[in-house]
Amino acid sequence: MFMSQTPQVFEEEVVKKVSIKYLLYLPKDYDRKPSVKWPAILFLHGMGERGDNLELVKKHGIPRSLRRREAFLS
């Protein structure tokens, strides 16, 4: 007898307190210009930067550019 697979949904409320480390960069004048609509950028790092060492995240992408103070900061 062959039994087919059927999609099911498991739904349960789960409450758990978590603590997540992250890097935050705010542009120059952010606090002095509350009327400006600043863009938000979420940088999703790769598997090599997982864990709780934020220095690893600074190796690539936007965090690396910020560390090097590249031109787009102005």
PDB file of N, CA, C and O in Angstrom, chain B, residues numbered from 101:
ATOM      1  N   MET B 101       0.845  -1.182   0.000  1.00  0.00           N
ATOM      2  CA  MET B 101       0.000   0.000   0.000  1.00  0.00           C
ATOM      3  C   MET B 101       0.893   1.249   0.000  1.00  0.00           C
ATOM      4  O   MET B 101       1.766   1.389   0.857  1.00  0.00           O
ATOM      5  N   PHE B 102       0.678   2.128  -0.936  1.00  0.00           N
ATOM      6  CA  PHE B 102       1.440   3.360  -1.059  1.00  0.00           C
ATOM      7  C   PHE B 102       0.693   4.496  -0.371  1.00  0.00           C
ATOM      8  O   PHE B 102      -0.480   4.743  -0.651  1.00  0.00           O
ATOM      9  N   MET B 103       1.397   5.193   0.547  1.00  0.00           N
ATOM     10  CA  MET B 103       0.778   6.326   1.242  1.00  0.00           C
ATOM     11  C   MET B 103       1.363   7.615   0.678  1.00  0.00           C
ATOM     12  O   MET B 103       2.583   7.772   0.624  1.00  0.00           O
ATOM     13  N   SER B 104       0.519   8.518   0.265  1.00  0.00           N
ATOM     14  CA  SER B 104       1.001   9.775  -0.298  1.00  0.00           C
ATOM     15  C   SER B 104       1.288  10.792   0.805  1.00  0.00           C
ATOM     16  O   SER B 104       0.755  10.710   1.911  1.00  0.00           O
ATOM     17  N   GLN B 105       2.133  11.738   0.469  1.00  0.00           N
ATOM     18  CA  GLN B 105       2.443  12.823   1.394  1.00  0.00           C
ATOM     19  C   GLN B 105       1.454  13.950   1.156  1.00  0.00           C
ATOM     20  O   GLN B 105       1.202  14.338   0.015  1.00  0.00           O
ATOM     21  N   THR B 106       0.901  14.466   2.227  1.00  0.00           N
ATOM     22  CA  THR B 106      -0.037  15.575   2.111  1.00  0.00           C
ATOM     23  C   THR B 106       0.447  16.739   2.963  1.00  0.00           C
ATOM     24  O   THR B 106       0.902  16.538   4.089  1.00  0.00           O
ATOM     25  N   PRO B 107       0.354  17.942   2.439  1.00  0.00           N
ATOM     26  CA  PRO B 107       0.790  19.105   3.210  1.00  0.00           C
ATOM     27  C   PRO B 107      -0.070  19.296   4.454  1.00  0.00           C
ATOM     28  O   PRO B 107      -1.289  19.127   4.422  1.00  0.00           O
ATOM     29  N   GLN B 108       0.580  19.645   5.523  1.00  0.00           N
ATOM     30  CA  GLN B 108      -0.099  19.905   6.788  1.00  0.00           C
ATOM     31  C   GLN B 108       0.454  21.196   7.374  1.00  0.00           C
ATOM     32  O   GLN B 108       1.503  21.671   6.940  1.00  0.00           O
ATOM     33  N   VAL B 109      -0.233  21.765   8.348  1.00  0.00           N
ATOM     34  CA  VAL B 109       0.232  22.975   9.022  1.00  0.00           C
ATOM     35  C   VAL B 109       0.249  22.714  10.520  1.00  0.00           C
ATOM     36  O   VAL B 109      -0.753  22.303  11.105  1.00  0.00           O
ATOM     37  N   PHE B 110       1.396  22.957  11.127  1.00  0.00           N
ATOM     38  CA  PHE B 110       1.508  22.914  12.580  1.00  0.00           C
ATOM     39  C   PHE B 110       1.577  24.357  13.041  1.00  0.00           C
ATOM     40  O   PHE B 110       2.435  25.117  12.593  1.00  0.00           O
ATOM     41  N   GLU B 111       0.687  24.731  13.926  1.00  0.00           N
ATOM     42  CA  GLU B 111       0.651  26.103  14.400  1.00  0.00           C
ATOM     43  C   GLU B 111       0.611  26.110  15.919  1.00  0.00           C
ATOM     44  O   GLU B 111      -0.242  25.475  16.539  1.00  0.00           O
ATOM     45  N   GLU B 112       1.559  26.849  16.511  1.00  0.00           N
ATOM     46  CA  GLU B 112       1.641  26.950  17.967  1.00  0.00           C
ATOM     47  C   GLU B 112       2.329  28.267  18.306  1.00  0.00           C
ATOM     48  O   GLU B 112       3.279  28.663  17.631  1.00  0.00           O
ATOM     49  N   GLU B 113       1.866  28.929  19.324  1.00  0.00           N
ATOM     50  CA  GLU B 113       2.510  30.151  19.775  1.00  0.00           C
ATOM     51  C   GLU B 113       3.718  29.778  20.626  1.00  0.00           C
ATOM     52  O   GLU B 113       3.608  29.007  21.580  1.00  0.00           O
ATOM     53  N   VAL B 114       4.874  30.338  20.266  1.00  0.00           N
ATOM     54  CA  VAL B 114       6.114  30.077  20.988  1.00  0.00           C
ATOM     55  C   VAL B 114       6.655  31.404  21.484  1.00  0.00           C
ATOM     56  O   VAL B 114       6.823  32.342  20.704  1.00  0.00           O
ATOM     57  N   VAL B 115       6.926  31.488  22.771  1.00  0.00           N
ATOM     58  CA  VAL B 115       7.452  32.717  23.344  1.00  0.00           C
ATOM     59  C   VAL B 115       8.834  32.414  23.917  1.00  0.00           C
ATOM     60  O   VAL B 115       9.003  31.545  24.772  1.00  0.00           O
ATOM     61  N   LYS B 116       9.820  33.168  23.412  1.00  0.00           N
ATOM     62  CA  LYS B 116      11.176  32.962  23.872  1.00  0.00           C
ATOM     63  C   LYS B 116      11.918  34.290  23.793  1.00  0.00           C
ATOM     64  O   LYS B 116      11.853  34.973  22.772  1.00  0.00           O
ATOM     65  N   LYS B 117      12.607  34.654  24.837  1.00  0.00           N
ATOM     66  CA  LYS B 117      13.392  35.874  24.838  1.00  0.00           C
ATOM     67  C   LYS B 117      14.739  35.583  24.189  1.00  0.00           C
ATOM     68  O   LYS B 117      15.415  34.617  24.542  1.00  0.00           O
ATOM     69  N   VAL B 118      15.128  36.444  23.220  1.00  0.00           N
ATOM     70  CA  VAL B 118      16.406  36.267  22.540  1.00  0.00           C
ATOM     71  C   VAL B 118      17.215  37.554  22.630  1.00  0.00           C
ATOM     72  O   VAL B 118      16.655  38.640  22.774  1.00  0.00           O
ATOM     73  N   SER B 119      18.511  37.427  22.544  1.00  0.00           N
ATOM     74  CA  SER B 119      19.426  38.563  22.526  1.00  0.00           C
ATOM     75  C   SER B 119      20.286  38.425  21.283  1.00  0.00           C
ATOM     76  O   SER B 119      20.953  37.407  21.096  1.00  0.00           O
ATOM     77  N   ILE B 120      20.275  39.439  20.435  1.00  0.00           N
ATOM     78  CA  ILE B 120      20.992  39.375  19.172  1.00  0.00           C
ATOM     79  C   ILE B 120      21.925  40.571  19.065  1.00  0.00           C
ATOM     80  O   ILE B 120      21.501  41.715  19.232  1.00  0.00           O
ATOM     81  N   LYS B 121      23.193  40.306  18.789  1.00  0.00           N
ATOM     82  CA  LYS B 121      24.165  41.377  18.583  1.00  0.00           C
ATOM     83  C   LYS B 121      24.052  41.865  17.143  1.00  0.00           C
ATOM     84  O   LYS B 121      23.812  41.073  16.232  1.00  0.00           O
ATOM     85  N   TYR B 122      24.224  43.161  16.939  1.00  0.00           N
ATOM     86  CA  TYR B 122      24.190  43.703  15.592  1.00  0.00           C
ATOM     87  C   TYR B 122      25.010  44.980  15.524  1.00  0.00           C
ATOM     88  O   TYR B 122      25.335  45.581  16.548  1.00  0.00           O
ATOM     89  N   LEU B 123      25.340  45.387  14.298  1.00  0.00           N
ATOM     90  CA  LEU B 123      26.071  46.625  14.064  1.00  0.00           C
ATOM     91  C   LEU B 123      25.066  47.673  13.600  1.00  0.00           C
ATOM     92  O   LEU B 123      24.200  47.381  12.776  1.00  0.00           O
ATOM     93  N   LEU B 124      25.175  48.871  14.118  1.00  0.00           N
ATOM     94  CA  LEU B 124      24.289  49.964  13.722  1.00  0.00           C
ATOM     95  C   LEU B 124      25.140  51.128  13.259  1.00  0.00           C
ATOM     96  O   LEU B 124      26.060  51.551  13.958  1.00  0.00           O
ATOM     97  N   TYR B 125      24.840  51.637  12.102  1.00  0.00           N
ATOM     98  CA  TYR B 125      25.509  52.829  11.592  1.00  0.00           C
ATOM     99  C   TYR B 125      24.448  53.884  11.341  1.00  0.00           C
ATOM    100  O   TYR B 125      23.465  53.624  10.647  1.00  0.00           O
ATOM    101  N   LEU B 126      24.636  55.065  11.894  1.00  0.00           N
ATOM    102  CA  LEU B 126      23.748  56.187  11.643  1.00  0.00           C
ATOM    103  C   LEU B 126      24.536  57.261  10.906  1.00  0.00           C
ATOM    104  O   LEU B 126      25.651  57.594  11.307  1.00  0.00           O
ATOM    105  N   PRO B 127      23.966  57.809   9.827  1.00  0.00           N
ATOM    106  CA  PRO B 127      24.685  58.827   9.058  1.00  0.00           C
ATOM    107  C   PRO B 127      24.960  60.086   9.870  1.00  0.00           C
ATOM    108  O   PRO B 127      24.274  60.384  10.847  1.00  0.00           O
ATOM    109  N   LYS B 128      25.987  60.817   9.434  1.00  0.00           N
ATOM    110  CA  LYS B 128      26.297  62.110  10.032  1.00  0.00           C
ATOM    111  C   LYS B 128      25.036  62.977   9.948  1.00  0.00           C
ATOM    112  O   LYS B 128      24.333  62.953   8.937  1.00  0.00           O
ATOM    113  N   ASP B 129      24.756  63.726  10.983  1.00  0.00           N
ATOM    114  CA  ASP B 129      23.581  64.618  11.065  1.00  0.00           C
ATOM    115  C   ASP B 129      22.261  63.873  11.269  1.00  0.00           C
ATOM    116  O   ASP B 129      21.202  64.497  11.205  1.00  0.00           O
ATOM    117  N   TYR B 130      22.289  62.583  11.508  1.00  0.00           N
ATOM    118  CA  TYR B 130      21.047  61.823  11.697  1.00  0.00           C
ATOM    119  C   TYR B 130      20.187  62.421  12.806  1.00  0.00           C
ATOM    120  O   TYR B 130      18.982  62.598  12.622  1.00  0.00           O
ATOM    121  N   ASP B 131      20.782  62.733  13.947  1.00  0.00           N
ATOM    122  CA  ASP B 131      20.029  63.277  15.075  1.00  0.00           C
ATOM    123  C   ASP B 131      19.615  64.736  14.873  1.00  0.00           C
ATOM    124  O   ASP B 131      18.628  65.193  15.451  1.00  0.00           O
ATOM    125  N   ARG B 132      20.366  65.457  14.057  1.00  0.00           N
ATOM    126  CA  ARG B 132      20.082  66.878  13.867  1.00  0.00           C
ATOM    127  C   ARG B 132      19.081  67.148  12.755  1.00  0.00           C
ATOM    128  O   ARG B 132      18.642  68.287  12.596  1.00  0.00           O
ATOM    129  N   LYS B 133      18.711  66.144  11.991  1.00  0.00           N
ATOM    130  CA  LYS B 133      17.766  66.323  10.885  1.00  0.00           C
ATOM    131  C   LYS B 133      16.609  65.323  10.994  1.00  0.00           C
ATOM    132  O   LYS B 133      16.515  64.390  10.195  1.00  0.00           O
ATOM    133  N   PRO B 134      15.732  65.520  11.984  1.00  0.00           N
ATOM    134  CA  PRO B 134      14.645  64.554  12.190  1.00  0.00           C
ATOM    135  C   PRO B 134      13.618  64.511  11.059  1.00  0.00           C
ATOM    136  O   PRO B 134      12.885  63.529  10.943  1.00  0.00           O
ATOM    137  N   SER B 135      13.546  65.537  10.232  1.00  0.00           N
ATOM    138  CA  SER B 135      12.560  65.549   9.157  1.00  0.00           C
ATOM    139  C   SER B 135      13.018  64.769   7.921  1.00  0.00           C
ATOM    140  O   SER B 135      12.216  64.482   7.033  1.00  0.00           O
ATOM    141  N   VAL B 136      14.303  64.427   7.867  1.00  0.00           N
ATOM    142  CA  VAL B 136      14.829  63.688   6.715  1.00  0.00           C
ATOM    143  C   VAL B 136      14.369  62.235   6.790  1.00  0.00           C
ATOM    144  O   VAL B 136      14.397  61.619   7.856  1.00  0.00           O
ATOM    145  N   LYS B 137      13.950  61.702   5.662  1.00  0.00           N
ATOM    146  CA  LYS B 137      13.575  60.283   5.585  1.00  0.00           C
ATOM    147  C   LYS B 137      14.808  59.506   5.134  1.00  0.00           C
ATOM    148  O   LYS B 137      15.100  59.403   3.943  1.00  0.00           O
ATOM    149  N   TRP B 138      15.518  58.968   6.109  1.00  0.00           N
ATOM    150  CA  TRP B 138      16.751  58.228   5.835  1.00  0.00           C
ATOM    151  C   TRP B 138      16.420  56.821   5.345  1.00  0.00           C
ATOM    152  O   TRP B 138      15.478  56.205   5.843  1.00  0.00           O
ATOM    153  N   PRO B 139      17.173  56.304   4.381  1.00  0.00           N
ATOM    154  CA  PRO B 139      16.941  54.927   3.944  1.00  0.00           C
ATOM    155  C   PRO B 139      17.446  53.939   4.999  1.00  0.00           C
ATOM    156  O   PRO B 139      18.381  54.231   5.744  1.00  0.00           O
ATOM    157  N   ALA B 140      16.829  52.801   5.046  1.00  0.00           N
ATOM    158  CA  ALA B 140      17.293  51.729   5.932  1.00  0.00           C
ATOM    159  C   ALA B 140      17.879  50.623   5.061  1.00  0.00           C
ATOM    160  O   ALA B 140      17.287  50.231   4.055  1.00  0.00           O
ATOM    161  N   ILE B 141      19.036  50.132   5.454  1.00  0.00           N
ATOM    162  CA  ILE B 141      19.693  49.051   4.719  1.00  0.00           C
ATOM    163  C   ILE B 141      19.944  47.907   5.694  1.00  0.00           C
ATOM    164  O   ILE B 141      20.532  48.101   6.758  1.00  0.00           O
ATOM    165  N   LEU B 142      19.502  46.740   5.326  1.00  0.00           N
ATOM    166  CA  LEU B 142      19.745  45.540   6.122  1.00  0.00           C
ATOM    167  C   LEU B 142      20.750  44.689   5.359  1.00  0.00           C
ATOM    168  O   LEU B 142      20.462  44.216   4.259  1.00  0.00           O
ATOM    169  N   PHE B 143      21.923  44.495   5.940  1.00  0.00           N
ATOM    170  CA  PHE B 143      22.969  43.690   5.309  1.00  0.00           C
ATOM    171  C   PHE B 143      22.883  42.273   5.858  1.00  0.00           C
ATOM    172  O   PHE B 143      23.039  42.055   7.059  1.00  0.00           O
ATOM    173  N   LEU B 144      22.639  41.327   4.989  1.00  0.00           N
ATOM    174  CA  LEU B 144      22.569  39.919   5.385  1.00  0.00           C
ATOM    175  C   LEU B 144      23.910  39.265   5.055  1.00  0.00           C
ATOM    176  O   LEU B 144      24.259  39.095   3.887  1.00  0.00           O
ATOM    177  N   HIS B 145      24.637  38.909   6.073  1.00  0.00           N
ATOM    178  CA  HIS B 145      25.959  38.318   5.890  1.00  0.00           C
ATOM    179  C   HIS B 145      25.856  36.867   5.448  1.00  0.00           C
ATOM    180  O   HIS B 145      24.786  36.260   5.485  1.00  0.00           O
ATOM    181  N   GLY B 146      26.983  36.332   5.034  1.00  0.00           N
ATOM    182  CA  GLY B 146      27.033  34.946   4.590  1.00  0.00           C
ATOM    183  C   GLY B 146      27.282  33.978   5.732  1.00  0.00           C
ATOM    184  O   GLY B 146      27.424  34.383   6.886  1.00  0.00           O
ATOM    185  N   MET B 147      27.332  32.716   5.405  1.00  0.00           N
ATOM    186  CA  MET B 147      27.487  31.668   6.406  1.00  0.00           C
ATOM    187  C   MET B 147      28.826  31.762   7.140  1.00  0.00           C
ATOM    188  O   MET B 147      28.922  31.348   8.295  1.00  0.00           O
ATOM    189  N   GLY B 148      29.848  32.294   6.495  1.00  0.00           N
ATOM    190  CA  GLY B 148      31.164  32.399   7.120  1.00  0.00           C
ATOM    191  C   GLY B 148      31.221  33.409   8.248  1.00  0.00           C
ATOM    192  O   GLY B 148      32.171  33.405   9.031  1.00  0.00           O
ATOM    193  N   GLU B 149      30.230  34.268   8.344  1.00  0.00           N
ATOM    194  CA  GLU B 149      30.218  35.292   9.383  1.00  0.00           C
ATOM    195  C   GLU B 149      29.178  34.999  10.476  1.00  0.00           C
ATOM    196  O   GLU B 149      28.825  35.891  11.247  1.00  0.00           O
ATOM    197  N   ARG B 150      28.705  33.794  10.544  1.00  0.00           N
ATOM    198  CA  ARG B 150      27.714  33.460  11.574  1.00  0.00           C
ATOM    199  C   ARG B 150      28.380  33.370  12.950  1.00  0.00           C
ATOM    200  O   ARG B 150      29.603  33.282  13.056  1.00  0.00           O
ATOM    201  N   GLY B 151      27.573  33.392  13.975  1.00  0.00           N
ATOM    202  CA  GLY B 151      28.103  33.343  15.340  1.00  0.00           C
ATOM    203  C   GLY B 151      27.951  34.692  16.011  1.00  0.00           C
ATOM    204  O   GLY B 151      27.172  35.532  15.559  1.00  0.00           O
ATOM    205  N   ASP B 152      28.684  34.903  17.075  1.00  0.00           N
ATOM    206  CA  ASP B 152      28.516  36.160  17.818  1.00  0.00           C
ATOM    207  C   ASP B 152      29.724  37.094  17.713  1.00  0.00           C
ATOM    208  O   ASP B 152      29.840  38.039  18.493  1.00  0.00           O
ATOM    209  N   ASN B 153      30.624  36.838  16.759  1.00  0.00           N
ATOM    210  CA  ASN B 153      31.787  37.694  16.576  1.00  0.00           C
ATOM    211  C   ASN B 153      31.477  38.734  15.494  1.00  0.00           C
ATOM    212  O   ASN B 153      31.547  38.427  14.304  1.00  0.00           O
ATOM    213  N   LEU B 154      31.137  39.955  15.899  1.00  0.00           N
ATOM    214  CA  LEU B 154      30.768  40.992  14.948  1.00  0.00           C
ATOM    215  C   LEU B 154      31.943  41.449  14.083  1.00  0.00           C
ATOM    216  O   LEU B 154      31.733  42.028  13.017  1.00  0.00           O
ATOM    217  N   GLU B 155      33.159  41.200  14.522  1.00  0.00           N
ATOM    218  CA  GLU B 155      34.317  41.563  13.707  1.00  0.00           C
ATOM    219  C   GLU B 155      34.329  40.779  12.390  1.00  0.00           C
ATOM    220  O   GLU B 155      34.797  41.291  11.374  1.00  0.00           O
ATOM    221  N   LEU B 156      33.826  39.558  12.400  1.00  0.00           N
ATOM    222  CA  LEU B 156      33.745  38.769  11.172  1.00  0.00           C
ATOM    223  C   LEU B 156      32.810  39.411  10.161  1.00  0.00           C
ATOM    224  O   LEU B 156      33.054  39.339   8.956  1.00  0.00           O
ATOM    225  N   VAL B 157      31.753  40.030  10.634  1.00  0.00           N
ATOM    226  CA  VAL B 157      30.772  40.667   9.751  1.00  0.00           C
ATOM    227  C   VAL B 157      31.399  41.852   9.020  1.00  0.00           C
ATOM    228  O   VAL B 157      30.987  42.177   7.906  1.00  0.00           O
ATOM    229  N   LYS B 158      32.387  42.499   9.632  1.00  0.00           N
ATOM    230  CA  LYS B 158      33.029  43.676   9.043  1.00  0.00           C
ATOM    231  C   LYS B 158      33.979  43.338   7.889  1.00  0.00           C
ATOM    232  O   LYS B 158      34.588  44.240   7.313  1.00  0.00           O
ATOM    233  N   LYS B 159      34.112  42.066   7.550  1.00  0.00           N
ATOM    234  CA  LYS B 159      35.036  41.652   6.490  1.00  0.00           C
ATOM    235  C   LYS B 159      34.500  41.899   5.079  1.00  0.00           C
ATOM    236  O   LYS B 159      35.291  41.994   4.140  1.00  0.00           O
ATOM    237  N   HIS B 160      33.184  42.005   4.902  1.00  0.00           N
ATOM    238  CA  HIS B 160      32.588  42.067   3.571  1.00  0.00           C
ATOM    239  C   HIS B 160      31.473  43.107   3.509  1.00  0.00           C
ATOM    240  O   HIS B 160      30.961  43.559   4.533  1.00  0.00           O
ATOM    241  N   GLY B 161      31.115  43.469   2.291  1.00  0.00           N
ATOM    242  CA  GLY B 161      29.935  44.277   2.038  1.00  0.00           C
ATOM    243  C   GLY B 161      29.952  45.658   2.665  1.00  0.00           C
ATOM    244  O   GLY B 161      31.002  46.287   2.793  1.00  0.00           O
ATOM    245  N   ILE B 162      28.789  46.113   3.048  1.00  0.00           N
ATOM    246  CA  ILE B 162      28.620  47.452   3.613  1.00  0.00           C
ATOM    247  C   ILE B 162      29.424  47.646   4.903  1.00  0.00           C
ATOM    248  O   ILE B 162      30.049  48.696   5.050  1.00  0.00           O
ATOM    249  N   PRO B 163      29.446  46.707   5.837  1.00  0.00           N
ATOM    250  CA  PRO B 163      30.267  46.917   7.035  1.00  0.00           C
ATOM    251  C   PRO B 163      31.742  47.153   6.705  1.00  0.00           C
ATOM    252  O   PRO B 163      32.405  47.954   7.363  1.00  0.00           O
ATOM    253  N   ARG B 164      32.252  46.462   5.696  1.00  0.00           N
ATOM    254  CA  ARG B 164      33.641  46.667   5.283  1.00  0.00           C
ATOM    255  C   ARG B 164      33.823  48.082   4.722  1.00  0.00           C
ATOM    256  O   ARG B 164      34.795  48.761   5.051  1.00  0.00           O
ATOM    257  N   SER B 165      32.898  48.518   3.885  1.00  0.00           N
ATOM    258  CA  SER B 165      32.977  49.860   3.311  1.00  0.00           C
ATOM    259  C   SER B 165      32.919  50.934   4.388  1.00  0.00           C
ATOM    260  O   SER B 165      33.641  51.928   4.314  1.00  0.00           O
ATOM    261  N   LEU B 166      32.076  50.743   5.372  1.00  0.00           N
ATOM    262  CA  LEU B 166      31.980  51.712   6.466  1.00  0.00           C
ATOM    263  C   LEU B 166      33.275  51.763   7.261  1.00  0.00           C
ATOM    264  O   LEU B 166      33.728  52.837   7.656  1.00  0.00           O
ATOM    265  N   ARG B 167      33.859  50.617   7.490  1.00  0.00           N
ATOM    266  CA  ARG B 167      35.111  50.556   8.235  1.00  0.00           C
ATOM    267  C   ARG B 167      36.222  51.282   7.478  1.00  0.00           C
ATOM    268  O   ARG B 167      37.085  51.921   8.081  1.00  0.00           O
ATOM    269  N   ARG B 168      36.187  51.175   6.156  1.00  0.00           N
ATOM    270  CA  ARG B 168      37.203  51.813   5.320  1.00  0.00           C
ATOM    271  C   ARG B 168      36.852  53.271   4.998  1.00  0.00           C
ATOM    272  O   ARG B 168      37.634  53.979   4.363  1.00  0.00           O
ATOM    273  N   ARG B 169      35.686  53.703   5.437  1.00  0.00           N
ATOM    274  CA  ARG B 169      35.201  55.075   5.194  1.00  0.00           C
ATOM    275  C   ARG B 169      35.192  55.418   3.711  1.00  0.00           C
ATOM    276  O   ARG B 169      35.737  56.440   3.295  1.00  0.00           O
ATOM    277  N   GLU B 170      34.572  54.562   2.927  1.00  0.00           N
ATOM    278  CA  GLU B 170      34.514  54.785   1.484  1.00  0.00           C
ATOM    279  C   GLU B 170      33.542  55.906   1.135  1.00  0.00           C
ATOM    280  O   GLU B 170      32.758  56.338   1.980  1.00  0.00           O
ATOM    281  N   ALA B 171      33.591  56.364  -0.078  1.00  0.00           N
ATOM    282  CA  ALA B 171      32.962  57.599  -0.546  1.00  0.00           C
ATOM    283  C   ALA B 171      31.459  57.715  -0.291  1.00  0.00           C
ATOM    284  O   ALA B 171      30.970  58.828  -0.094  1.00  0.00           O
ATOM    285  N   PHE B 172      30.711  56.618  -0.288  1.00  0.00           N
ATOM    286  CA  PHE B 172      29.258  56.756  -0.177  1.00  0.00           C
ATOM    287  C   PHE B 172      28.802  57.260   1.183  1.00  0.00           C
ATOM    288  O   PHE B 172      27.606  57.486   1.370  1.00  0.00           O
ATOM    289  N   LEU B 173      29.698  57.444   2.132  1.00  0.00           N
ATOM    290  CA  LEU B 173      29.321  57.915   3.469  1.00  0.00           C
ATOM    291  C   LEU B 173      28.949  59.386   3.496  1.00  0.00           C
ATOM    292  O   LEU B 173      28.296  59.822   4.444  1.00  0.00           O
ATOM    293  N   SER B 174      29.327  60.154   2.518  1.00  0.00           N
ATOM    294  CA  SER B 174      29.060  61.587   2.586  1.00  0.00           C
ATOM    295  C   SER B 174      27.674  61.929   2.116  1.00  0.00           C
ATOM    296  O   SER B 174      27.295  63.101   2.112  1.00  0.00           O
TER     297      SER B 174
END
